[in-house]
Every structure is written in C-alpha cells, then in structure tokens.
Amino acid sequence: MPCSPPGRSSARLYKESARTWGEAEVSRVPTGFAVFPHDITLPVKAFAEELDHIVHSTEMNRGGHFAAMEEPDLLTMDIRTFARTLTTRPTGAS
C-alpha cells in the first residue's frame, strides 16, 4: 500500500533527522509527562529517567493520543500541577 502524502513527508523527516542522531545527552531540565491509557504508544518511565530529570509524572485513567481535545480539563490540571513544582519559592522569598 503506498504512503499518503502526509505519511511520505513524516517518513522523510525521520529519515533525514536520523543522520544527525547520536548519543543522547542527559538533560538536567526539570521534566514532566503524562501517560494516557489510549495513546498510540505508551512511554516507558524507566527509559525516560535515564536521560531526563523527571520531576513530575502522571498516569491518567482516561484519554489518548489527542489528550488536549479528548480530556482538556484533565490535561490542564496536570500541566498546572507540574508548573507549580517549578515556581514554588522558598519560605520568606519575595
């Protein structure tokens, strides 16, 4: 079965990008992610923790690949919860 035009452009992007892939660097940037049970692929937290500084993760009980459309309130609440971990100031700070 031939690839559709959008499929061809996606495949081309991955092929061309693969030339520059090398050893992944560990990120110190605070990272958060949410896992939605009906997504196309499910991330593996243990793998992410090897390269990313995971400070927040949530396993949702509903939603999928298009979580922002499917469960906007759930996603928004989780993003806000993550953001609060980044903006908490020490007691007495102004």
C-alpha positions in Angstrom: 0.0 0.0 0.0 1.5 3.3 -1.0 2.1 6.0 1.6 -0.2 9.1 1.6 1.5 12.5 1.0 1.5 13.3 4.8 2.9 9.9 5.5 5.7 10.4 3.0 6.7 13.8 4.5 6.8 12.3 8.0 8.9 9.4 6.8 11.2 11.7 5.1 11.6 13.9 8.2 12.6 10.8 10.3 15.0 9.5 7.6 16.8 12.9 7.3 16.9 13.5 11.0 18.3 10.1 11.7 21.6 11.1 10.1 22.2 13.6 12.9 21.2 11.3 15.8 24.0 10.3 18.0 24.5 9.6 21.7 21.7 11.1 23.7 22.8 13.6 26.3 21.4 13.6 29.8 19.1 16.6 30.4 19.1 18.5 33.7 15.9 20.4 32.7 13.0 19.6 35.1 10.6 17.4 33.0 7.1 16.3 33.5 4.9 13.9 31.5 1.5 12.4 31.5 0.6 8.9 30.2 -2.8 8.5 28.7 -4.0 4.9 28.5 -5.4 5.0 25.0 -2.4 6.7 23.4 -0.8 5.1 20.3 2.4 4.2 22.2 3.0 4.4 25.9 6.2 6.0 27.2 8.4 4.0 29.5 9.2 6.0 32.6 12.3 4.0 33.4 13.8 4.8 30.0 12.9 8.5 30.3 14.5 8.7 33.7 17.9 7.6 32.2 18.0 10.8 30.0 15.6 13.3 31.6 15.3 14.9 35.0 11.8 13.7 35.7 10.2 15.7 38.5 6.5 15.0 37.7 4.7 12.1 36.0 1.0 11.1 36.0 -0.7 8.0 34.7 -4.2 9.2 33.6 -7.2 7.0 33.8 -8.7 8.1 30.5 -7.7 9.9 27.3 -5.5 9.1 24.4 -3.2 10.5 21.7 -5.2 13.7 21.4 -5.4 14.4 25.1 -5.8 18.1 24.7 -9.0 17.6 22.7 -10.2 14.4 24.5 -9.6 15.4 28.1 -8.7 19.1 28.2 -9.6 19.6 31.9 -7.6 16.6 33.0 -4.5 17.7 30.9 -4.8 21.3 32.1 -5.0 20.3 35.7 -1.9 18.1 35.3 0.1 20.8 33.5 -0.8 23.3 36.2 0.3 20.9 38.9 3.6 20.4 37.2 4.1 24.1 36.7 3.6 24.8 40.4 6.5 22.5 41.2 8.7 24.8 39.1 7.5 28.1 40.6 7.5 27.2 44.3 9.5 29.8 46.1 11.3 29.1 49.4 9.6 30.4 52.5 10.5 34.1 53.1 11.4 34.7 49.4 9.9 37.7 47.7 
